[in-house]
Amino acid sequence: MPNAPAAASALDVLEYLSRHAEPVPAASIARDLSLPRSSVYHLLTVLRARGYATHYVEDRRFGLGPAAYELGSAYQRQAPLARVARGPLRRLVDQGGRNTHFATLDGRDVIYLLEERAPGQPTLVTDVGVRLPAHLTASGVALLAALPGPQVRALYPDRDSFTQRHGTGPASLSELRSILARTRSDGFAREDGTVTPGLSSVAVPVLDRADRPLAAIAVTFRTADGQPDHVIELVARAKEAAAEIARRLSPGR
């Protein structure tokens, strides 16, 4: 890999700013990234000049600039997650013979970006563009389980946050926390008939380099076909696909 320390340091600063909800002092950036303070000020000057960082003079802090937002918007317009995931999902369908879908989190909902259908499998409601309550879906639970606890609590502040479907699914934060704890322990999420009676799904998250959830891969099957060995095999293949997508999005993983 070409050695470009200045470029790497600039990206480190951008990533650092992106991980903080509030602007931060240059001294904190220098300390946490183990960079000379003079280098950090130089990098911030360049990033400010290009619009990627903003200096809040009164607060003596720095945050992301409008160019970072524009870059993120361009990334979304290219639909890179769906493009990158399409090949691995098709292979997953070929290997397992089950419907597979790919979703991302938007607030308390999941949005389905891709669906790859297997011959002879039941039609699903999770078509591209469909939104469903995250806490009711395997994809959503896999994503929520990868979030920090305070973020989950902010998404579900009260019982009114818990939409019900078919009278099933968690109805309180404590119930959801129990499901998320089990998901982290098992290494995958599962839902049985919560979205569609008679159908079950298992799901795993796709994580970025900072282990933040980007999306989730779910595999759906008839609940009657969900023998333990078969479920373990489906999960293992879904994890392989998730790891491949993560490597494509973040080659350094």
N, C-alpha and C positions, 0 to 999 in steps of 0.2 A: 504494500500500500504506500503511495507517495507520502513523504513527510511534509506536512504543511502545518506547522505548529500555530501560526497566527490564525489561520482559518479555523483550526480546531478550537483554539481558545475563544474566538468570536462565537462559534456555535455553542460552546460550553456556557458562555454568558447568556446567550439567547435562551437556551434550555433552562438555565437557572431562573431567569426572569419569568419564564412560562410556568414554572412550578410554584410560584408564589402569587397568592391572590391579591396582595398589596405590593406597592412599590417598595424597594429595598435600598439601603445605603450601599454606596460603592465599597465601603470597608467590609461589609458582610459578604459581598461577592468575592472580594479578594481573599478573605479568610476562608470561606467555605470551599472555594475552588483552588486554594493554595497557589494563587497568582500574585505577583508583585502588584502593589497598589498602583504604581505608575502605569503598568501595562493595562490594568483594568480601566483606568481613566482614558487611556489612549483608545482602547477597544470601544468604550462607551461613546467617545467622541465620534468615531467612525460610524458606529451604529446609529447615533442620533442624526448625523449628517445624511444618512441614507433612509431615515424614517423608521428604523427598526427598534429604536429605543426612545423613550421620552424622559426628560429631566424635569422633575418637580422641584423647582428652585427653592421655594419656601420650605419644603419638607426635607430638602437635601437627599432626595431618593430618586431611584430610577425604576421605570417600568417599561413594558412593551410599547412600541409605537404603532402608528397606523399601518405602516408597511408590513408589519408582522401579521396584522389582521387580513390585509389584502392577499398576502401569500397564503394564509390559511384558507381564505375563500376560494382562491384559485385551485388549491389542492382539492377542496370539496367539489368544485365544478368538474374536475377531471374524474371524479368518482374512483379514486385509486384503490380504495378498499375492495370494491366490487371487482374491479379489473384484476387485481392481484389474487383475489380469492377464487375466481371462476375455475381455473385449472385444477387446483387442489380439491375443490368441492366436486367437480366432475369425476375425478379419480376416486374420491370417497364413495360416491354413488356406485361407480363401477365395481368397487371392491365389496361393498356391503349390501348393495341391492335395496337400499332404503332411501326414502326422501330425505334430502339434506337442505338446510337453509342457513343463511348467514345474516345476522342482525346486529344493529348497533343501538346504544342507549341514547335516548333523548328525554331528559327529565325522568318521569316515572313510567315512560313508555319504551318499548323496543320498536324499532322500525326495521322491516325486513328488506334487505338490499339485494339478496339473491335467493333463488330457490331452484334446486336441481332435483327433478322428479325421476324416480326409478320406475321401470315398467311394472305394471300390476299392483302398484301401491295406491293406497287411498288418496283422494284429493284432499288437500289441506286448506285451511283458511289463511295460512301464512304466505300469501302471494307477495310479490315485490311491491313495496310501498305501503303495505298494511301496517297499522300500528296496533299494538296490544299492550295491556298493563304489564309492566316488567315482572312484577311479583307473582304473576300467574303463569309465566312461561319458563321453560328450562333455560332458554337463552338469556332472559332477563335475570333470573336468579344467578346464573353463572357470572354475569357482569356485575351484579350488585355485590356478590360475595367477594369480588376483587377490589371493591371500593373501601376506603377508610370508614370506620364506624360513624364518625360525625357527619360524613356526607350522606350516608344512608338515612341517618336520623333527620337530616335537613330535608331529604326527599319525602319522608313519611312522618310529618309532624303530628298527625292525629289519626284517629280511626277513619275519618272521612276520606283519607288518602287511599284506603284499600278498597278498590273496586272489586266487586265479586262477579263471577261468571259461573253459571251452573251451580251456584251455592257452595263453591269450593274455593280453596286458596286461603292464605293467611289473612286474618282480619285485624291484626294488631302488630305493633312494632316488635313486641316480645315474640310473637309467633314467627314473624319474618326473621328475626335474629336467630332463632332456633334453626330454621331452615338454612340460613346462610352459614351457620357454624357447621352443620352437617355437610353442606356442600364443600366447604373448605377441607373438612376432615376426609371426605370421600374422594376429593379431587375432581368431582364433576357434579353437575346439577341434574336433577330428574324431576319431571312432572308426569303425573298419571291421570289423564282424563280431565285436567283442569281447563284446558283450552277446548278440546273436543272429546267427548265421552268415547271410550273405547280405544283411544290412541294415547301413546306415551312418547316422551322425548327425553333424550339425554343431551347435555350440552357442556362445552368447555369454552373458556375465554381465549381470545387472542390478545397477548400482552405486548406492550411496547418495551423499550429498553429499561424504563423505570418501573416495570411491572404494573403499569396502568392499563386498564382494559380498553382495547380499541373496538372489539366486536366479539361475537360469539358464534360458534358453529354448533348446530343442533342436528341430531338425527332422530327421525320419527318412525315409529313402528306400531303395529297393533299391540295393544297391551297384552293380549293373550299370547303373543309371540315373545314376550320379554323374559325368557329364561335367563338366569344369572350369567351363565357362560357367554350367552349371546350378547348381553348388555355390556359385559366387560370387553368383549371384542370390538363392539361398536365404539365404546369410549376410547379404547386404545387407538383406533384408526382416526377418530376425530382429533385426538391429541396430536397425532402425527401431522395431520393437515393443518392444525392450528400452529404448530411449531414451524412448518414450512412457510405459512403466510407471514408469521412474525419475522422469520429470517429474510424474507423478500422485502418487507417493509423496513427492517432495521438490520442490515447486513452484519453489524457488529455484535449481534446477540450470540 
